[in-house]
Amino acid sequence: MIDKEKIREVNAQRLKAHETEFLALQETLVQKGLSVDDLLHHIQDFQVAVPSWALGAGGTRFGRFSFGGEPRTLSEKIDDVGLIHRLTQSAGSISLHIPWDIPEDANETRARAESHGLAFDAVNSNTFQDQANQELSYKFGSLCHVDSAIRAQAIQHNQEVIDIGRSLGSKSLTVWLSDGSSFPGQLNLRRALERTLDSLKQIYAYMPSDWKLFIEYKPYEPNFYSTVIADWGTSHLLATECGDRAYTLVDLGHHLPNTNIEQIVSTLIWRGKLGGFHFNDSKYGDDDLTVGAIKPYQLFLIFNELVEGMTNSANSNPPIAWMIDASHNIKDPLEDLMQSLEAIRLAYAQALIVNQADLQRAQQHNDPTLCQEILQDAFRTDVRPLVREARRRSGGALHPIEAFRHLKIRHKLIAQRGLHAIASGL
């Protein structure tokens, strides 16, 4: 649907203006002692996984509004991620949620992804829903359940997800649990955590030796009195108890209002236990809004800690698995994902140009004013031309959404798949 020549043709319309903007920014960055080529290489290499469940229209329990041309099969979802990657050159992998997206033929699915230059990121289990023909219900929990048979069913599901991931070349499993209680006294909180740890240890023991386990946390929802894995500390505790290849996964929306997420990130990197990152944005809670739509400065501050921590951490933190976990039912989902990818790379680029040496000196001299000046100088630098140049050099579109609309891709998807096509899975 999109070949390189079409992208070059679209880029040509904006190339002169881009070159002018890029040269001006390049001069500014060089004056600050930065290597523009090094920055471009870092940005080009930064790839973020797209989740298979975000390619159709989102929704809430109140309703869902389709866009037409949604991917009806896993193969079409892979094609859509390939399309996004062709335009942005920043979505180099796909993350599957099982059983929403189970490949019928793993070899064929893997080959289709490879044809788009895609790999398979972490696979995600699902014990927060009851599936058709499921023998036992997760209504009152899964890995924490008082019934050992239900726990065994949830453990077996995670093992099956690992098997599917192995067939696709994935190397990690993400576990998010809705386990918890809605009313005081419903659960023995300590015993629920003990049972969860025992279940996670069994899943961990089943993983191949080169796999990682990512343990996600969330303070509330769908249970509103208690959540078994409610915060990063509980996740870190469980990961530490499971073993060296178990890590905490941070989802930006899974925090109480005004939580200092950058401090959490810094601490986990220090301990070598930050395994994965789910990007989104929020106003009130787990809103799953487009990355950078609400709190772009917080996103920058988080990336500042990520960049500084990955560069200077005494404990070597393994490469972090980056993924978008955003969905909104009034935007074209492909445009929404491209906006998120852009916001992520912009925040990363801004963090890369922070003068860390000057910042550390200001910190050592207890100069908060200068610290703020250094951070905000980087944040207020318009690095969009730098991100565009990185994308152009990789063969992507200078302006992905503009190219998406100019090439009438949504119209073509509707023509191919139908106006009333609804994404498979959810």
Secondary structure by P-SEA (a helix, b strand, c coil): cccaaaaaaaaaacaaaaaaaaaaaaaaaaaacccaaaaaaaaaabbbbbbccccccccccccccccccccccaaaaaaaaaaaaaacccccbbbbcccccccccaaaaaaaaaaacbbbcbbbbccccccccccccccccccccccaaaaaaaaaaaaaaaaaaaaacccbbbbbbccccccccccaaaaaaaaaaaaaaaaaaaccccbbbbbbbbcccccccccccccaaaaaaaaaaacccbbbbbbccccccccaaaaaaaaaaaaccccbbbbbcccccccccccccccaaaaaaaaaaaaaaaacccccccbbbbbbbccccccaaaaaaaaaaaaaaaaaaaaaacaaaaaaaaaaaccaaaaaaaaaaaaaccaaaaaaaaaaaacccccaaaaaaaaaaaaaaaaacccccccccc
